[in-house]
Amino acid sequence: MKKILIVDDEPNIVMTLEYAFKKQDFEVYIARDGSEALKILKKDVPDVILLDIMMPNVDGYQTLKFIKEQASLKNTKVVFLTAKNKASDIEKGLKLGADKYLLKPFSVKKIVSEILELLN
């Protein structure tokens, strides 16, 4: 079973994505900000992390830096899902090591297919 960690501070987004990925037989972990995500990542290694950038406490950029420093997470794919749509934001996210950079608002179907494609 594939594991996904969804990191976002918007409950509606989290619930929608959780439902969609459970329907695809994913084991779903939820974090509401970067610090919650880091706690989960100390215990579990997901196949993919869907990561918002603008969150309280620890933002998505800081979270990605931490992920990239962990040997245990070197095979974990990281996908930014964010409203930050300037070219400089996208460039920064990809430079930090994100595997994909997807924008909000989004189509759930598109997100699911992008993640499945990334994992295959």
DSSP file (Angstrom, degrees, kcal/mol; ACC not computed):
  #  RESIDUE AA STRUCTURE BP1 BP2  ACC     N-H-->O    O-->H-N    N-H-->O    O-->H-N    TCO  KAPPA ALPHA  PHI   PSI    X-CA   Y-CA   Z-CA
    1    1 A M              0   0    0      0, 0.0     2,-0.1     0, 0.0    25,-0.1   0.000 360.0 360.0 360.0 130.5    0.0    0.0    0.0
    2    2 A K        -     0   0    0     23,-0.5    25,-3.3    44,-0.1     2,-0.4  -0.467 360.0-143.4 -74.3 146.1    1.3    3.4   -1.0
    3    3 A K  E     -a   27   0A   0     23,-0.2    44,-1.9    -2,-0.1    45,-1.6  -0.933  16.0-174.4-115.3 136.3    1.6    6.1    1.7
    4    4 A I  E     -ab  28  48A   0     23,-2.6    25,-2.9    -2,-0.4     2,-0.6  -0.989  13.3-154.4-128.0 138.8    1.0    9.8    1.3
    5    5 A L  E     -ab  29  49A   0     43,-2.2    45,-2.9    -2,-0.4     2,-0.6  -0.962  11.0-159.9-109.8 120.4    1.5   12.6    3.8
    6    6 A I  E     -ab  30  50A   0     23,-2.9    25,-2.5    -2,-0.6     2,-0.6  -0.895   7.3-172.1-102.0 118.9   -0.8   15.6    3.1
    7    7 A V  E     +ab  31  51A   0     43,-3.3    45,-2.4    -2,-0.6     2,-0.3  -0.909  29.7 124.6-116.7 105.0    0.5   18.8    4.7
    8    8 A D        -     0   0    0     23,-2.0    47,-0.1    -2,-0.6    25,-0.1  -0.979  51.9-143.9-158.7 145.5   -1.9   21.7    4.6
    9    9 A D  S    S+     0   0    0     -2,-0.3    23,-0.1    45,-0.3    24,-0.0   0.385  78.3  92.0 -95.2   4.4   -3.5   24.1    7.0
   10   10 A E    >>  -     0   0    0      1,-0.2     4,-2.2     2,-0.0     3,-0.6  -0.873  63.4-156.9-102.0 109.8   -6.8   24.3    5.2
   11   11 A P  H 3> S+     0   0    0      0, 0.0     4,-2.8     0, 0.0     5,-0.2   0.834  90.2  55.4 -54.4 -38.8   -9.2   21.6    6.5
   12   12 A N  H 3> S+     0   0    0      1,-0.2     4,-2.2     2,-0.2     5,-0.2   0.904 109.9  46.0 -63.7 -39.9  -11.4   21.5    3.3
   13   13 A I  H <> S+     0   0    0     -3,-0.6     4,-2.6     2,-0.2     5,-0.3   0.939 113.4  49.4 -66.0 -46.9   -8.4   20.8    1.1
   14   14 A V  H  X S+     0   0    0     -4,-2.2     4,-2.8     1,-0.2     5,-0.2   0.932 113.0  46.3 -58.8 -48.1   -7.1   18.1    3.6
   15   15 A M  H  X S+     0   0    0     -4,-2.8     4,-2.2     2,-0.2    -1,-0.2   0.913 113.3  48.9 -63.1 -43.3  -10.5   16.3    3.8
   16   16 A T  H  X S+     0   0    0     -4,-2.2     4,-2.1    -5,-0.2    -1,-0.2   0.933 116.2  41.9 -62.2 -47.1  -11.0   16.4    0.0
   17   17 A L  H  X S+     0   0    0     -4,-2.6     4,-2.6     2,-0.2     5,-0.3   0.884 111.6  55.2 -70.1 -38.5   -7.5   15.0   -0.8
   18   18 A E  H  X S+     0   0    0     -4,-2.8     4,-2.3    -5,-0.3     5,-0.2   0.942 110.5  46.3 -58.2 -47.6   -7.7   12.5    2.0
   19   19 A Y  H  X S+     0   0    0     -4,-2.2     4,-1.9    -5,-0.2    -2,-0.2   0.927 112.7  49.9 -60.2 -47.1  -10.9   11.1    0.6
   20   20 A A  H  X S+     0   0    0     -4,-2.1     4,-0.6     1,-0.2    -1,-0.2   0.898 114.0  43.8 -62.4 -42.1   -9.5   11.0   -2.9
   21   21 A F  H  <>S+     0   0    0     -4,-2.6     5,-2.2     1,-0.2     3,-0.4   0.837 109.2  55.7 -76.5 -31.8   -6.3    9.2   -2.0
   22   22 A K  H ><5S+     0   0    0     -4,-2.3     3,-1.8    -5,-0.3    -1,-0.2   0.886 103.8  56.1 -64.0 -36.3   -8.1    6.7    0.3
   23   23 A K  H 3<5S+     0   0    0     -4,-1.9    -1,-0.2     1,-0.3    -2,-0.2   0.766 104.6  53.4 -63.6 -24.5  -10.2    5.8   -2.7
   24   24 A Q  T 3<5S-     0   0    0     -4,-0.6    -1,-0.3    -3,-0.4    -2,-0.2   0.206 125.4-105.0 -93.5  14.4   -7.0    5.0   -4.6
   25   25 A D  T < 5S+     0   0    0     -3,-1.8   -23,-0.5     1,-0.2     2,-0.3   0.818  70.1 149.0  66.0  34.2   -5.9    2.7   -1.7
   26   26 A F      < -     0   0    0     -5,-2.2     2,-0.6   -25,-0.1    -1,-0.2  -0.719  51.7-126.8 -91.1 148.0   -3.3    5.0   -0.2
   27   27 A E  E     -a    3   0A   0    -25,-3.3   -23,-2.6    -2,-0.3     2,-0.5  -0.878  37.2-149.4 -86.9 123.1   -2.5    5.0    3.5
   28   28 A V  E     -a    4   0A   0     -2,-0.6     2,-0.4   -25,-0.2   -23,-0.2  -0.847  18.9-172.6-109.5 128.1   -3.1    8.7    4.3
   29   29 A Y  E     -a    5   0A   0    -25,-2.9   -23,-2.9    -2,-0.5     2,-0.4  -0.894  13.1-153.0-110.2 146.0   -1.2   10.8    6.9
   30   30 A I  E     +a    6   0A   0     -2,-0.4     2,-0.4   -25,-0.2   -23,-0.2  -0.963  16.2 174.7-124.7 135.7   -2.3   14.3    7.7
   31   31 A A  E     -a    7   0A   0    -25,-2.5   -23,-2.0    -2,-0.4     3,-0.1  -0.998  20.9-155.2-135.5 140.3   -0.3   17.3    9.1
   32   32 A R  S    S+     0   0    0     -2,-0.4     2,-0.3   -25,-0.2   -25,-0.1   0.556  78.6   2.1 -92.0  -8.4   -1.7   20.8    9.5
   33   33 A D  S  > S-     0   0    0     22,-0.1     4,-2.1   -25,-0.1     3,-0.2  -0.960  86.3 -85.8-161.6 177.5    1.7   22.5    9.4
   34   34 A G  H  > S+     0   0    0     24,-1.7     4,-2.5    22,-0.6     5,-0.2   0.852 120.8  55.3 -61.9 -37.0    5.4   21.7    8.9
   35   35 A S  H  > S+     0   0    0     21,-0.3     4,-1.6     1,-0.2    -1,-0.2   0.899 109.3  47.4 -67.6 -37.5    6.1   21.0   12.5
   36   36 A E  H  > S+     0   0    0      2,-0.2     4,-2.0     1,-0.2    -1,-0.2   0.903 111.2  52.9 -64.7 -40.0    3.4   18.3   12.6
   37   37 A A  H  X S+     0   0    0     -4,-2.1     4,-2.6     1,-0.2    -2,-0.2   0.918 106.3  52.1 -60.8 -43.7    4.8   16.9    9.3
   38   38 A L  H  X S+     0   0    0     -4,-2.5     4,-1.0     1,-0.2    -1,-0.2   0.869 107.1  53.0 -63.7 -36.5    8.3   16.6   10.8
   39   39 A K  H >X S+     0   0    0     -4,-1.6     4,-0.6     1,-0.2     3,-0.6   0.932 111.6  45.9 -62.0 -45.4    6.9   14.7   13.8
   40   40 A I  H >X S+     0   0    0     -4,-2.0     4,-2.9     1,-0.2     3,-1.4   0.907 109.0  55.8 -63.2 -41.9    5.2   12.2   11.5
   41   41 A L  H 3< S+     0   0    0     -4,-2.6    -1,-0.2     1,-0.3    -2,-0.2   0.682  96.9  63.6 -69.3 -17.6    8.4   11.9    9.3
   42   42 A K  H << S+     0   0    0     -4,-1.0    -1,-0.3    -3,-0.6    -2,-0.2   0.761 118.3  27.0 -73.2 -23.5   10.5   10.9   12.3
   43   43 A K  H << S+     0   0    0     -3,-1.4     2,-0.3    -4,-0.6    -2,-0.2   0.754 124.0  39.5-106.8 -33.6    8.3    7.7   12.6
   44   44 A D     <  -     0   0    0     -4,-2.9    -1,-0.2    -5,-0.1     0, 0.0  -0.891  58.5-149.0-126.0 150.1    7.0    7.0    9.1
   45   45 A V        -     0   0    0     -2,-0.3   -42,-0.1    -3,-0.1     2,-0.1  -0.902  21.6-162.2-118.2 101.1    8.4    7.2    5.6
   46   46 A P        -     0   0    0      0, 0.0   -42,-0.2     0, 0.0     3,-0.1  -0.356  24.0-130.0 -76.7 162.1    5.7    8.0    3.0
   47   47 A D  S    S+     0   0    0    -44,-1.9    30,-2.5     1,-0.3     2,-0.3   0.815  92.6  12.4 -76.3 -32.2    6.1    7.4   -0.7
   48   48 A V  E     -bc   4  77A   0    -45,-1.6   -43,-2.2    28,-0.2     2,-0.5  -0.998  63.3-151.5-148.1 147.4    5.0   10.9   -1.4
   49   49 A I  E     -bc   5  78A   0     28,-2.5    30,-3.2    -2,-0.3     2,-0.7  -0.986   6.4-156.6-122.0 125.4    4.4   14.2    0.5
   50   50 A L  E     -bc   6  79A   0    -45,-2.9   -43,-3.3    -2,-0.5     2,-0.5  -0.913  26.8-169.9-100.6 114.9    1.9   16.7   -0.8
   51   51 A L  E     -bc   7  80A   0     28,-3.2    30,-2.5    -2,-0.7   -43,-0.2  -0.920  21.1-153.2-125.5 123.1    3.1   20.0    0.8
   52   52 A D        -     0   0    0    -45,-2.4    30,-0.2    -2,-0.5     3,-0.1  -0.497  10.5-151.1 -78.9 158.8    1.6   23.4    1.1
   53   53 A I  S    S+     0   0    0     28,-0.2     7,-2.5     1,-0.2     2,-1.1   0.863  78.9  62.0 -97.5 -49.9    4.1   26.4    1.3
   54   54 A M  S    S+     0   0    0      5,-0.2   -45,-0.3     6,-0.1    -1,-0.2  -0.663  72.1 132.5 -87.3  99.3    2.2   29.0    3.3
   55   55 A M        -     0   0    0     -2,-1.1   -22,-0.1    -3,-0.1   -23,-0.0  -0.950  56.8 -96.0-140.6 158.4    1.5   27.5    6.7
   56   56 A P  S    S+     0   0    0      0, 0.0     2,-1.4     0, 0.0   -22,-0.6  -0.254  95.3   4.1 -69.1 165.2    1.8   28.5   10.4
   57   57 A N  S    S+     0   0    0    -24,-0.1     2,-0.6   -23,-0.1   -24,-0.0  -0.423 135.0  22.4  64.5 -88.0    4.9   27.6   12.5
   58   58 A V  S    S-     0   0    0     -2,-1.4   -24,-1.7    -4,-0.0   -23,-0.2  -0.947  82.8-146.1-114.0 119.5    7.1   25.8    9.9
   59   59 A D     >  -     0   0    0     -2,-0.6     4,-2.2   -26,-0.1    -5,-0.2  -0.182  28.9 -98.5 -80.4 176.4    6.4   26.6    6.2
   60   60 A G  H  > S+     0   0    0     -7,-2.5     4,-2.5     1,-0.2     5,-0.2   0.846 120.1  54.8 -64.1 -36.4    6.7   24.3    3.2
   61   61 A Y  H  > S+     0   0    0     -8,-0.3     4,-2.1     2,-0.2    -1,-0.2   0.940 111.0  44.7 -63.2 -46.8   10.1   25.6    2.2
   62   62 A Q  H  > S+     0   0    0      1,-0.2     4,-2.1     2,-0.2    -2,-0.2   0.894 112.8  52.5 -63.5 -40.1   11.6   24.8    5.7
   63   63 A T  H  X S+     0   0    0     -4,-2.2     4,-2.4     1,-0.2    -1,-0.2   0.921 108.8  49.5 -62.3 -44.1    9.8   21.5    5.7
   64   64 A L  H  X S+     0   0    0     -4,-2.5     4,-2.5     1,-0.2    -1,-0.2   0.898 107.5  54.5 -63.3 -40.3   11.3   20.5    2.4
   65   65 A K  H  X S+     0   0    0     -4,-2.1     4,-1.0     1,-0.2    -1,-0.2   0.930 110.1  47.4 -57.8 -45.2   14.8   21.5    3.5
   66   66 A F  H >X S+     0   0    0     -4,-2.1     3,-0.8     1,-0.2     4,-0.6   0.932 110.7  51.6 -60.6 -46.6   14.4   19.2    6.5
   67   67 A I  H >< S+     0   0    0     -4,-2.4     3,-1.4     1,-0.3     6,-0.3   0.912 107.5  52.3 -57.6 -44.8   13.2   16.3    4.3
   68   68 A K  H 3< S+     0   0    0     -4,-2.5    -1,-0.3     1,-0.3    -2,-0.2   0.711 105.0  56.6 -67.9 -20.0   16.1   16.7    1.9
   69   69 A E  H << S+     0   0    0     -4,-1.0     2,-0.6    -3,-0.8    -1,-0.3   0.588  89.2  89.8 -85.0 -10.8   18.6   16.4    4.9
   70   70 A Q    X<  -     0   0    0     -3,-1.4     3,-1.2    -4,-0.6     4,-0.1  -0.782  60.5-160.1 -94.9 118.1   17.1   13.0    6.0
   71   71 A A  G >  S+     0   0    0     -2,-0.6     3,-1.6     1,-0.3     4,-0.2   0.864  93.0  61.3 -59.7 -36.1   18.8    9.9    4.4
   72   72 A S  G 3  S+     0   0    0      1,-0.3     3,-0.3     2,-0.1    -1,-0.3   0.710 106.1  46.6 -65.5 -19.2   15.7    7.9    5.3
   73   73 A L  G X  S+     0   0    0     -3,-1.2     3,-1.6    -6,-0.3    -1,-0.3   0.236  75.4 110.6-106.9  12.9   13.5   10.1    3.1
   74   74 A K  T <  S+     0   0    0     -3,-1.6    -1,-0.2     1,-0.3    -2,-0.1   0.768  82.9  44.7 -64.2 -23.9   15.8   10.2    0.0
   75   75 A N  T 3  S+     0   0    0     -3,-0.3     2,-0.4    -4,-0.2    -1,-0.3   0.447  88.8 108.4 -96.4  -0.4   13.3    8.1   -2.0
   76   76 A T    <   -     0   0    0     -3,-1.6     2,-0.3    -9,-0.1   -28,-0.2  -0.633  66.3-135.8 -79.9 129.0   10.3   10.1   -0.9
   77   77 A K  E     -c   48   0A   0    -30,-2.5   -28,-2.5    -2,-0.4     2,-0.5  -0.613  15.4-154.5 -82.2 142.9    8.8   12.3   -3.6
   78   78 A V  E     -c   49   0A   0     -2,-0.3    21,-3.0    19,-0.3    22,-1.2  -0.982  10.4-174.5-124.3 127.1    7.7   15.8   -2.6
   79   79 A V  E     -cd  50 100A   0    -30,-3.2   -28,-3.2    -2,-0.5     2,-0.4  -0.974  17.3-142.1-122.0 120.1    5.0   17.7   -4.4
   80   80 A F  E     -cd  51 101A   0     20,-2.3    22,-3.4    -2,-0.5     2,-0.4  -0.651  14.9-173.5 -76.9 135.3    4.3   21.4   -3.6
   81   81 A L  E     + d   0 102A   0    -30,-2.5     2,-0.3    -2,-0.4   -28,-0.2  -0.929  31.8 138.3-127.8 104.6    0.6   22.2   -3.7
   82   82 A T  E     - d   0 103A   0     20,-2.3    22,-2.3    -2,-0.4   -30,-0.1  -0.933  64.1-128.7-149.4 161.0    0.3   25.9   -3.2
   83   83 A A  S    S+     0   0    0     -2,-0.3     2,-1.0    20,-0.2    20,-0.1   0.499  78.4 109.3 -88.8  -6.6   -1.3   29.2   -4.3
   84   84 A K        +     0   0    0      1,-0.2    -2,-0.1     5,-0.1    -1,-0.0  -0.590  39.8 162.6 -73.9 102.7    2.1   30.8   -4.7
   85   85 A N        +     0   0    0     -2,-1.0    -1,-0.2     4,-0.1     2,-0.1   0.295  22.5 119.8-113.9   9.9    2.2   31.0   -8.4
   86   86 A K  S >> S-     0   0    0      1,-0.1     4,-2.2     4,-0.0     3,-0.5  -0.467  71.9-119.4 -73.0 149.2    4.9   33.5   -9.3
   87   87 A A  H 3> S+     0   0    0      1,-0.2     4,-2.7     2,-0.2     5,-0.2   0.870 115.5  55.3 -54.6 -38.6    7.7   32.2  -11.5
   88   88 A S  H 3> S+     0   0    0      2,-0.2     4,-2.2     1,-0.2    -1,-0.2   0.858 107.2  49.6 -66.0 -34.7   10.2   33.0   -8.7
   89   89 A D  H <> S+     0   0    0     -3,-0.5     4,-2.6     2,-0.2    -2,-0.2   0.934 112.7  46.6 -66.8 -46.2    8.2   30.9   -6.2
   90   90 A I  H  X S+     0   0    0     -4,-2.2     4,-2.3     1,-0.2     5,-0.2   0.922 113.0  49.3 -62.4 -45.2    8.0   27.9   -8.6
   91   91 A E  H  X S+     0   0    0     -4,-2.7     4,-2.5    -5,-0.2    -1,-0.2   0.916 111.2  49.7 -60.7 -44.4   11.7   28.2   -9.3
   92   92 A K  H  X S+     0   0    0     -4,-2.2     4,-2.2     1,-0.2    -2,-0.2   0.926 110.7  50.2 -60.8 -46.0   12.6   28.3   -5.6
   93   93 A G  H  <>S+     0   0    0     -4,-2.6     5,-2.0     1,-0.2     4,-0.5   0.910 114.2  43.0 -60.5 -44.0   10.4   25.2   -4.9
   94   94 A L  H ><5S+     0   0    0     -4,-2.3     3,-0.7     1,-0.2    -1,-0.2   0.862 111.7  54.6 -72.0 -35.5   12.0   23.2   -7.6
   95   95 A K  H 3<5S+     0   0    0     -4,-2.5    -1,-0.2     1,-0.2    -2,-0.2   0.874 103.0  56.8 -64.2 -36.8   15.5   24.4   -6.7
   96   96 A L  T 3<5S-     0   0    0     -4,-2.2    -1,-0.2    -5,-0.2    -2,-0.2   0.662 131.2 -93.8 -70.4 -14.7   15.0   23.2   -3.1
   97   97 A G  T < 5 +     0   0    0     -3,-0.7   -19,-0.3    -4,-0.5    -3,-0.2   0.569  67.0 157.1 117.1  10.7   14.2   19.7   -4.5
   98   98 A A      < -     0   0    0     -5,-2.0    -1,-0.2     1,-0.1   -19,-0.2  -0.426  36.0-146.3 -64.7 142.7   10.5   19.4   -5.0
   99   99 A D  S    S+     0   0    0    -21,-3.0     2,-0.3     1,-0.2   -20,-0.2   0.775  80.8   7.0 -80.1 -27.8    9.6   16.7   -7.6
  100  100 A K  E     -d   79   0A   0    -22,-1.2   -20,-2.3    -7,-0.1     2,-0.4  -0.978  60.4-148.4-149.6 158.8    6.6   18.7   -8.8
  101  101 A Y  E     -d   80   0A   0     -2,-0.3     2,-0.3   -22,-0.2   -20,-0.2  -0.917  22.7-179.3-133.9 105.6    5.0   22.1   -8.2
  102  102 A L  E     -d   81   0A   0    -22,-3.4   -20,-2.3    -2,-0.4     2,-0.3  -0.812  17.2-132.2-110.5 148.0    1.2   22.2   -8.5
  103  103 A L  E     -d   82   0A   0     -2,-0.3   -20,-0.2   -22,-0.2   -18,-0.0  -0.743  21.2-100.0-106.9 146.1   -1.0   25.2   -8.1
  104  104 A K  S    S+     0   0    0    -22,-2.3     2,-0.2    -2,-0.3   -22,-0.0  -0.737  97.3  56.1 -91.5 150.0   -4.2   25.9   -6.1
  105  105 A P  S    S+     0   0    0      0, 0.0     2,-0.3     0, 0.0    -2,-0.1   0.666  88.1 172.2 -66.5 157.8   -7.1   26.1   -7.0
  106  106 A F        -     0   0    0     -2,-0.2     2,-0.5    -4,-0.1    -2,-0.1  -0.866  39.8-114.0-136.6 164.1   -6.8   22.5   -8.3
  107  107 A S     >  -     0   0    0     -2,-0.3     4,-2.4     1,-0.1     5,-0.2  -0.899  21.6-145.4 -97.9 127.1   -8.7   19.6   -9.7
  108  108 A V  H  > S+     0   0    0     -2,-0.5     4,-2.7     1,-0.2     5,-0.2   0.911 101.3  54.5 -57.9 -43.1   -8.7   16.6   -7.4
  109  109 A K  H  > S+     0   0    0      1,-0.2     4,-2.4     2,-0.2    -1,-0.2   0.906 108.8  48.2 -56.8 -43.2   -8.6   14.3  -10.4
  110  110 A K  H  > S+     0   0    0      2,-0.2     4,-2.7     1,-0.2    -1,-0.2   0.914 111.0  50.1 -66.2 -43.4   -5.6   16.1  -11.8
  111  111 A I  H  X S+     0   0    0     -4,-2.4     4,-2.5     2,-0.2     5,-0.2   0.945 112.1  47.9 -60.2 -48.5   -3.7   15.9   -8.4
  112  112 A V  H  X S+     0   0    0     -4,-2.7     4,-2.6     1,-0.2     5,-0.2   0.925 113.8  46.5 -59.9 -45.5   -4.4   12.2   -8.0
  113  113 A S  H  X S+     0   0    0     -4,-2.4     4,-2.4    -5,-0.2    -1,-0.2   0.889 111.4  51.8 -68.2 -36.5   -3.3   11.4  -11.6
  114  114 A E  H  X S+     0   0    0     -4,-2.7     4,-2.3     2,-0.2    -1,-0.2   0.919 112.7  46.0 -62.0 -43.2   -0.1   13.6  -11.2
  115  115 A I  H  X S+     0   0    0     -4,-2.5     4,-1.9     2,-0.2    -2,-0.2   0.927 112.9  48.7 -66.8 -45.4    0.8   11.7   -7.9
  116  116 A L  H  X S+     0   0    0     -4,-2.6     4,-0.9     1,-0.2    -1,-0.2   0.907 112.4  49.4 -61.0 -41.3    0.1    8.3   -9.5
  117  117 A E  H >< S+     0   0    0     -4,-2.4     3,-0.6     1,-0.2    -1,-0.2   0.910 109.4  52.0 -63.0 -43.1    2.2    9.2  -12.5
  118  118 A L  H 3< S+     0   0    0     -4,-2.3    -1,-0.2     1,-0.2    -2,-0.2   0.848 110.4  48.4 -62.1 -35.4    5.0   10.4  -10.3
  119  119 A L  H 3<        0   0    0     -4,-1.9    -1,-0.2     1,-0.2    -2,-0.2   0.640 360.0 360.0 -83.5 -13.7    5.0    7.1   -8.3
  120  120 A N    <<        0   0    0     -4,-0.9    -1,-0.2    -3,-0.6    -2,-0.2   0.462 360.0 360.0 -97.1 360.0    5.0    4.9  -11.4
